[in-house]
Amino acid sequence: MKALMFGWEFPPHILGGLGTASYGLTRGMAQQPDMETIFVIPKPWGDEDQSFARIVGANTTPIVWRDIPWEMARARLEKFMDPREYYWRRDNIYADFSYMHTNDLGCIEFSGRYPSNILEETNNYSIVAGVIARTYEFDVIHAHDWLTYPAGLHAKSVSGKPMVIHVHATEFDRSRGKPNPIVYNIEKDGMDNCDHIICVSDLTRRTVIENYHQPYWKVTTVHNAVDPLNPEIEAIERLSGVQEKVVTFLGRITMQKGPEFFVDAATQVIRKTDHIRFVMAGSGDMMDQMIRLVAERGIAHKFHFTGFLRGKQVYEMLKSSDVYVMPSVSEPFGISPLEAMQCNVPSIISYQSGCSEILENVIKTDYWDVDAMADAIYSICTYPAMAEHLKLEGKIEVDNIKWEDAGLKVRRIYDNLVGRK
């Protein structure tokens, strides 16, 4: 089985939840002896792990040819397009090289990030997908999140191969129920025209069925997992010099993640005791607002902002924590609590997170129930027996949540679609 996957990020770069999940699933599926994956990203940096997947850069795939006669360029374009598609793109895009920001090799340039012109980059990415779909042999198309849905649909239209889209989050999650209509329409177009939809949780599956009007039989839940800790991470020790208990929020400081509820809970705990310190690790569009809120509450002496953390820094922060809190307002899954539990850190998560569907050895509260969140934080930091139970049982639990098992579920979907075709 050969899969052509489209993704927007791949470790070690960016390392958001999307990249972590794409990496984990791809590597988990590689455990199947007959599984091959071509993973397309806008701009590889050259240090991606290719031991289990072939990384293809959209930015190194020629689309146009400069400094040659138009008739010769047309002949090459026709090789990659059927006549109807060729004539449309010749008139609207390919005749205007400047629109696509191509370099001297005829390749479209990509930022490799989430730029302000993200819609233009997703459109350009979809253009490249048509060429890639005609360049490689594959059995099924797999598109991760809305940024790659247009690319997947273009690959499907030129290859005739079945397409799976993987919903890691929806615009309803990111916007607290007030979706951007442009992004919503891209998401819905992908869902309407693909052959199957994979969701990272039952919570997301319900959103897809109810808000995007998809038939229930077309949507399958495949929960995320977590990679085993490598020996270098296992060896990380708690940062020295920290005498008080440390409670950590680690993630994007955005509306979706509910950072203000973490500050509210911290305020209650700090007013009750002086042996607990709070950390908000990450960055995002609400960071300045949270700094002001902490100052207004008068808790800045017990509250710290680290800024964005990556790689080893993430695990240094987790291993120096006594409690991890994820108060997300709408979290399709949420891999970070699993990573915290791997590090023997007791975790508190919201019922509004997809991972709450599969985790038992955590404390669960509603994101808005700041009283319950504060009580849970205080209890874990004050009662050693409670903290020790959550540490030991949580580690055992997450060690059995494996990407290999998630990959087998995805493979069954592939087999069904390919067999049907």
Phi, psi and omega in degrees: 000128178243127179247136171259107183257140174245126178220163182259340180212155182207130181302152013270011184259145182072299174056041167279182180298326180297313180294319180298316181291318179299316179297311183298315181295316181298317179291324177295321179290335179294346176292342176281122189298335182254018183259128175235140181230130169256116185251116183261126173232157184301317185211098173292152179255355175099347181247019177288147178285116180249023181286342183232358179204151176269120180270127178241130179265128175297331182284353178246012179259112182297135179244321180231162180238119181271160172061030173226156181302147181302323182297322178291318178298320180299319180299322180288321179296321181296336178297329185259352186227148171283161188304318182296317181292319182299312184294324178294314184287330177298316183285328189256333184228304192295332179287344182248086184298326184295331181300323186269359178053049181280151177268189185293343179267003180080020180255145176284138179270138179235152181283333186076015182223206175244079189282173179293335178262044186301325180292324176294319180293322178294325177294314178298322178299321179293328177296314180297326182302326179296321178290316180298321181295335178267352183267327185246155174266138180199166183252331186212151179251138182226115184248125183264113174067168195297332181299335183251358181300314178300323178296316178298319180294323178294316178299322179294319184293328182268342183252335184075010181273152180294151184234134174249135170250146183245113183268103177271337177194158176241166179296336177292325177291313186290335188247007184055047173086006179239074190291145169293123186297329179293312180294318178303316181293325176295316178298313183293323178298318177297317180293319182295326191251001175273176181263336176202153182238127174255132177242148185278355178198164174294328176302313179291323179300317178297320178299317180296317182290316187276320186264341179246003171058049179258144178293141186300327184288346182269354189238125181237138175271129170230102182296147175291172179222201181213142177286147174298147177292134177280164185303325180295320178291318179303327186278350181296132179255161178300136178300135185284161175090001181260108183267327182277166173290144183240125179246128191237136166252125182226115181162187177292133180270079184226169183305320183298328188272354176064043183296331181294332179287327175296317178296318179299316179294319179300320180301315180297316183293316182297327178289341184264331184209162180242016182255015182231135180239147185243144180229131171248106184256126180137187178215167180163177188288351177256008185297312180299321179296321180291324177298317178295320181296317178299318178295317180297325181282350180073030183242015185298334180289346180238015187226134185230144175244125183265339192081187185291134177245147178220155173054235183299329181300323180300313183285330172298320179292315181298315183289346175263009182255151175258339178213140172246136182234130174234093185268041189299140177285320178208099184244109182307318173220279181102091182280335187301323176298326178295320178294321177296316181296327174300327181271015179063037178253117175304140187233147175240126182229161179274149173298339183275021177246143181296327181294342178295343179288336185240350181261135180247323186268053176221167171263131181244134175223162168290145183300329184274351183274077184295327179299313180295322179296316180295319178298318181295317179299311181299318183295314181297321182283345186253328185249103184303323182296320179295314180297318182294320178298313180295324177298305187292310183289326178296318179297316178299317183297309185288334178295344179257008176256099194245143177295331179300321179291320176298321179297325178294324177293318178295321180299322178297324177294315176304309184301320180296316182291315181294320177295322180295319180295000000 
